[in-house]
């Protein structure tokens, strides 16, 4: 399929209710964003976890029934670990319910630099992304993207010089607490139209805590 530049057929949805995430099933929606505020107790728990560990790169497959216990143990077994694990458990429940899944491929990572600094698309059906602390992910509305400049087609030229997008103010940003569903290339009927996004630059001394969910390989194949 040949990528088309600056098409306007895709859009986004955002709102302060978790029900907004269900909008990802609409054909024209490429990213659905639940704008939520983190509870102060959760914010303190996350801060405690990040200051107590130099590295955190947790990748595991969890179900609704075992998520909280698994993550509490992996994060140290104390009260802050349990508080964060309970919040993640709620998100796992929502993700599994929304997509009729039994398990979720989960990754929880402390970042002190941009993990994927160039704009790209994900070759997945639908990825959940949320940042518990630090700057949020960046994305582009479909009308602002020339997909012919993605990946190798940019010939190594930085995104802000390659013509991938027009102006810096075209870049949209999530904030800490936002829960976003990003429709990828493997969503049925979305080939060549996955949401274009990237990791943000991370300032010194201001690490991110990033959580992502994906389908497992068996779910993608079914």
C-alpha positions in Angstrom: 0.0 0.0 0.0 1.4 3.4 -0.9 1.3 5.9 1.9 -0.6 9.1 1.1 0.6 12.5 2.3 -1.5 14.9 4.4 -4.8 12.9 4.2 -7.6 14.1 6.5 -9.7 11.0 6.9 -8.6 10.2 10.4 -9.2 12.0 13.6 -8.8 11.7 17.4 -11.1 11.5 20.4 -10.4 12.9 23.9 -12.5 13.3 27.0 -12.5 13.1 30.8 -14.4 9.8 31.0 -12.7 6.4 30.6 -15.6 5.6 28.1 -13.7 7.8 25.7 -11.3 4.9 25.1 -14.1 2.9 23.4 -14.0 5.5 20.6 -11.0 3.6 19.2 -13.5 1.3 17.5 -14.7 4.1 15.3 -13.1 3.8 11.9 -12.1 7.4 11.7 -10.5 7.5 15.2 -6.8 6.8 15.3 -6.1 7.8 18.9 -8.5 7.9 21.9 -7.4 9.8 25.0 -8.8 9.6 28.5 -7.7 12.8 30.2 -7.4 11.7 33.8 -5.8 13.3 36.8 -3.7 11.1 39.0 -4.6 10.8 42.7 -2.0 12.5 45.0 -1.5 9.2 46.8 -0.6 7.6 43.5 1.7 10.5 42.5 3.6 10.1 45.8 3.8 6.3 45.3 5.3 6.7 41.8 7.8 9.3 43.1 8.9 7.0 45.9 9.4 4.1 43.4 11.4 6.2 41.0 13.7 7.6 43.6 14.4 4.2 45.2 15.5 2.5 42.0 18.1 3.5 39.4 16.6 1.3 36.7 13.2 -0.2 36.0 12.4 -2.2 32.9 9.7 -4.6 33.7 8.2 -6.7 30.9 5.7 -9.4 31.6 2.4 -11.0 30.6 -0.4 -10.5 33.1 -4.1 -11.2 33.5 -6.7 -9.3 35.5 -6.6 -11.9 38.3 -2.8 -11.9 38.8 -1.7 -8.4 37.8 -1.8 -6.7 41.2 0.0 -9.5 43.0 2.6 -9.9 40.2 3.4 -6.2 40.0 3.5 -5.6 43.7 6.1 -8.3 44.1 8.1 -7.2 41.1 8.1 -3.6 42.3 9.4 -4.4 45.8 6.3 -5.5 47.8 5.9 -2.4 49.8 2.9 0.1 50.1 4.0 2.3 47.1 4.4 -0.8 44.9 1.0 -2.0 45.8 -0.6 1.4 45.2 0.8 1.6 41.7 0.0 -2.1 41.0 -3.6 -1.5 41.9 -3.9 1.4 39.4 -2.2 -0.6 36.7 -4.5 -3.5 37.6 -7.6 -1.3 36.9 -6.1 -0.4 33.5 -5.5 -4.0 32.7 -9.1 -4.8 33.5 -10.3 -2.0 31.2 -8.0 -3.1 28.3 -8.9 -6.7 28.6 -12.6 -5.9 28.7 -12.4 -3.5 25.7 -10.6 -5.9 23.5 -11.9 -9.2 24.9 -8.5 -10.4 26.0 -7.4 -12.9 28.7 -3.9 -11.5 29.1 -1.9 -8.4 28.3 1.7 -7.9 27.3 2.8 -5.2 29.8 5.9 -3.0 29.9 6.7 -0.6 32.7 9.9 1.5 32.1 11.8 4.2 33.9 13.3 6.5 31.1 15.9 9.1 31.3 16.1 9.6 27.5 13.7 9.3 24.6 13.1 5.6 23.9 11.8 6.2 20.3 12.9 9.8 19.4 11.8 9.7 15.7 8.1 9.8 14.7 6.9 6.3 13.7 4.0 4.0 13.6 3.5 0.8 15.7 3.0 -2.5 13.9 0.4 -3.6 16.5 -3.4 -3.6 16.6 -3.9 -1.1 19.5 -1.3 0.0 22.1 -2.2 1.6 25.5 0.2 4.2 26.6 0.3 6.2 29.8 2.9 8.2 31.6 2.8 8.2 35.4 5.6 10.8 35.9 7.4 13.1 33.5 6.6 14.3 30.0 4.0 12.4 27.9 4.2 10.9 24.4 4.0 13.2 21.3 1.8 12.5 18.3 0.7 14.1 15.0 -2.8 14.5 13.6 -3.2 12.7 10.3 -3.6 15.9 8.3 -0.2 17.1 9.5 1.8 14.1 8.4 3.5 13.3 5.1 3.8 9.6 5.5 6.1 9.4 2.6 8.8 10.7 5.0 8.4 8.1 7.7 11.2 5.6 8.6 13.9 4.9 6.0 12.2 7.3 3.6 13.6 10.2 5.6 17.1 9.2 4.6 18.3 9.9 8.2 17.2 13.5 8.0 15.7 14.8 11.3 11.9 14.9 11.4 11.8 18.7 11.7 13.8 19.0 8.5 12.5 16.1 6.4 9.1 17.5 5.6 7.4 14.8 7.7 5.3 17.6 9.4 5.0 21.3 8.8 5.3 23.4 12.0 6.4 22.6 15.5 3.0 23.6 16.9 1.5 20.7 14.8 3.0 18.3 17.5 0.3 17.2 20.0 1.4 16.1 23.5 -0.1 13.8 26.1 0.5 14.8 29.8 1.1 12.6 32.8 -2.0 10.8 33.8 -3.5 10.7 30.3 -4.4 7.2 29.1 -4.2 6.8 25.3 -5.1 4.0 22.9 -3.0 4.3 19.8 -4.3 2.4 16.7 -1.5 0.7 14.9 -0.8 -0.8 11.5 -2.2 -4.2 12.4 -5.7 -3.0 13.4 -7.9 -4.5 10.7 -8.5 -1.9 8.0 -5.9 0.5 9.3 -2.9 -0.6 7.2 -0.9 2.4 6.2 -2.8 4.6 8.6 -1.3 3.9 12.1 -1.1 6.9 14.4 2.3 8.7 14.0 3.9 9.3 17.4 7.3 9.4 19.2 8.8 9.5 22.7 9.5 13.1 24.0 12.9 14.4 25.0 13.6 13.9 28.7 15.2 16.6 30.8 18.1 15.8 33.1 16.9 14.8 36.5 13.2 14.4 35.4 12.8 10.7 34.5 9.6 9.3 32.9 7.7 6.3 34.1 6.0 4.9 31.0 3.5 2.1 30.9 2.4 0.3 27.8 0.0 -2.6 27.0 -0.1 -4.7 23.8 -1.9 -7.7 22.6 0.1 -11.0 23.0 1.2 -12.6 19.8 -1.5 -15.2 20.0 -4.2 -12.6 20.3 -2.8 -10.7 17.3 -3.0 -13.8 15.3 -6.6 -14.7 16.3 
